[in-house]
Amino acid sequence: MPASLNAFDIISFSRGFDLSGLFEKGTDGARFVSGAHVSNIISKLEEIAKVVSFSVRKKDCIMSLEGSREGVKGPLTIAAEIFELTPSLRVVEVKNEGIE
């Protein structure tokens, strides 16, 4: 079951109120809203990882997709987390955790 978002979480998604830059080193990322069920979102992320030969680790609604090839700064690692916005909508947040 994904974590539910409250009003403060939703407000913090606004660029003007996003304070993550104060606490996290520069990470590129994206968020999108989906009406798909959590299991379908996870399956699609696993399918994509398989196509690009990434390994997948998951715990609940948090996933880590890691490239098998070492780059200058280590392997590319992508983190994905799924949140519940409403009973029928999910927010998927995807970030670069490591850059090739």
N, C-alpha and C positions, 0 to 999 in steps of 0.2 A: 504494500500500500504506500503510495507516495505521500510525502509530507504535504500538508495543506498550507496554502499561503494566506496570510492575513493582510489587512489593509496596509500595514507598514511595509511588508514585503513587496507588495504591488507598487507602492509609491517609490520604493528604493530602486525599482527597475527603470525609473525615469533617469535620463542622463544627468540632469541637473542635481539629482539627489543621490546619485550613486557614489558612495564613499569608499568603495572597495579599493580604489587606487591608494588610499591611505594605509591599507592593511595588507594588500597583496602586491607582489611585484607584477609588472606589466604583463598581463595575459590577454591574448586576443580571444574573443568569444562571440557567441551569438545566442539569442533566445528566440524561440518561436512557440506559438500556441498550436495545439493539435487536438482534434476531437477523437483521435484513435485511442483505443484502450492501451493501458500501460504495457501489457504483454505484447501487443502488436508493435509498439514503439521499440521495445527491447529487441524483439525479433528482427526488426528492420536494421537496427544498429549492428546487431550481430552479423546479419547478412552482408552489410557494407564492409564490416571489418574482415570478413572472410574473403571478399573480392580483392581487397588490397593487402591481404596477408598480415593482418594485425592480430595480435592475441587479445583476448577479452577477459577481463576480471569484472565481476559484478557482485554487489551486495545490496539487496533490496532494490531501490530505484537509483542507485549510483553505479555508473559503469566507468571502466578505464579501458581504453583501446590503445595498445602499444605496438608500434612498428618493430619489426624484427631487425631492421638494418640500423647500424650505428652511424650517426651523423657526427659532425664536429662537436656539437654540444650534447651528444647522446641521442637515444632514439626519440622519435616523435611520439608523444603521448597525448591522447585526447581524453578529457574527462567529460562525461555526460551525466546530468542529474535531471530527474523527472519530478515535478511538483504538481499537486492538484490545485487548479484554479477554481473550478466548480466541479460538481459531480460528473459533468460531461466534457470538461475541458482540462487539458494538461499543458503545463509550460515545460518545455525541454530547454535546458541550458547546456551549451556545449562550449568547452574552453580548451585552448592549447595549454597543456601542462608542461610539455617539454618541446623544444624546437630543434629540428635537425640542423 
